[in-house]
Amino acid sequence: RPPVTLVLNKIDKASEMRWVTSREREFKTHGQFDGIFYTSATKSNGIVKLLEHLKRRAKPRPWLYPSELLTTMSHTEQVKQVV
């Protein structure tokens, strides 16, 4: 099975860290994670550690499509195609 990274974003919106850790425990009952990160994208909290983790986990492989290929799909649609 591929590795799964759990990212709990918007932690700056949580009223208490206790609520965030409770969500982490809840998610852990449904699967195993090779990394768990608390982030706040708007405040850039935890983003550097998350990116470092993802870079370490990424495996080099050939591109799925030629570099000169263009698309009219939105970024969201492109992600849906890959995931």
VEXFI-888321 format. One line per 2 residues: for each residue x, y, z of C-alpha. Coordinates in Angstrom, 2 decimals, always signed. Example, Ala and Ser with C-alpha at 12.3 -4.5 7.8 and 13.67 -1.06 7.14 Angstrom:
# residues 2
+12.30:-4.50:+7.80 ~ +13.67:-1.06:+7.14 $
# end
This chain:
# residues 83
+0.00:+0.00:+0.00 ~ +1.29:+3.49:-0.74 $
+2.40:+5.64:+2.20 ~ -0.22:+8.02:+3.56 $
+0.54:+11.37:+5.14 ~ -2.04:+12.95:+7.43 $
-2.18:+16.75:+7.28 ~ -4.41:+18.53:+9.78 $
-4.71:+22.03:+8.34 ~ -6.31:+25.17:+9.80 $
-5.01:+24.40:+13.28 ~ -4.95:+28.15:+13.89 $
-8.78:+27.99:+13.80 ~ -9.01:+25.34:+16.53 $
-10.10:+26.71:+19.87 ~ -7.85:+24.24:+21.73 $
-4.96:+22.00:+20.75 ~ -6.78:+19.26:+22.64 $
-9.42:+19.27:+19.89 ~ -6.73:+18.87:+17.20 $
-5.06:+15.94:+18.97 ~ -8.47:+14.36:+19.41 $
-8.97:+14.49:+15.61 ~ -5.54:+12.91:+15.17 $
-6.51:+10.00:+17.45 ~ -9.78:+9.64:+15.55 $
-7.98:+9.41:+12.19 ~ -5.44:+6.94:+13.58 $
-8.27:+4.49:+14.30 ~ -8.93:+4.34:+10.53 $
-5.40:+3.79:+9.24 ~ -1.66:+4.09:+9.61 $
+0.22:+7.19:+8.58 ~ +3.88:+7.57:+7.73 $
+3.72:+11.19:+8.83 ~ +1.30:+13.43:+10.73 $
+1.52:+17.19:+10.37 ~ -0.33:+20.11:+11.93 $
-0.45:+23.06:+9.57 ~ -1.87:+26.50:+9.07 $
-1.39:+27.37:+5.41 ~ -2.46:+31.00:+5.88 $
+0.11:+31.50:+8.64 ~ +2.72:+29.17:+7.06 $
+2.90:+27.06:+10.22 ~ +4.19:+23.53:+9.64 $
+4.44:+23.93:+5.87 ~ +8.25:+23.65:+5.64 $
+8.30:+20.41:+7.66 ~ +5.47:+18.99:+5.55 $
+7.25:+19.82:+2.29 ~ +10.52:+18.34:+3.55 $
+8.69:+15.14:+4.47 ~ +6.98:+14.92:+1.07 $
+10.27:+15.53:-0.75 ~ +11.94:+12.71:+1.23 $
+9.06:+10.34:+0.44 ~ +8.82:+11.21:-3.27 $
+10.28:+8.63:-5.63 ~ +11.77:+9.67:-8.95 $
+9.85:+8.28:-11.92 ~ +9.18:+9.17:-15.52 $
+6.68:+11.90:-16.25 ~ +3.22:+10.63:-17.20 $
+2.92:+13.07:-20.10 ~ +5.39:+14.75:-22.46 $
+6.58:+18.18:-21.26 ~ +5.30:+19.92:-24.41 $
+1.73:+18.67:-23.88 ~ -0.75:+21.45:-22.99 $
-4.16:+21.11:-21.35 ~ -7.31:+23.16:-21.01 $
-8.20:+21.46:-17.71 ~ -8.24:+23.47:-14.50 $
-5.69:+22.64:-11.80 ~ -8.44:+20.88:-9.85 $
-9.32:+18.67:-12.82 ~ -5.64:+17.88:-13.39 $
-5.26:+16.72:-9.78 ~ -8.38:+14.55:-10.09 $
-6.80:+12.85:-13.12 ~ -3.60:+12.02:-11.24 $
-5.15:+10.98:-7.93 $
# end
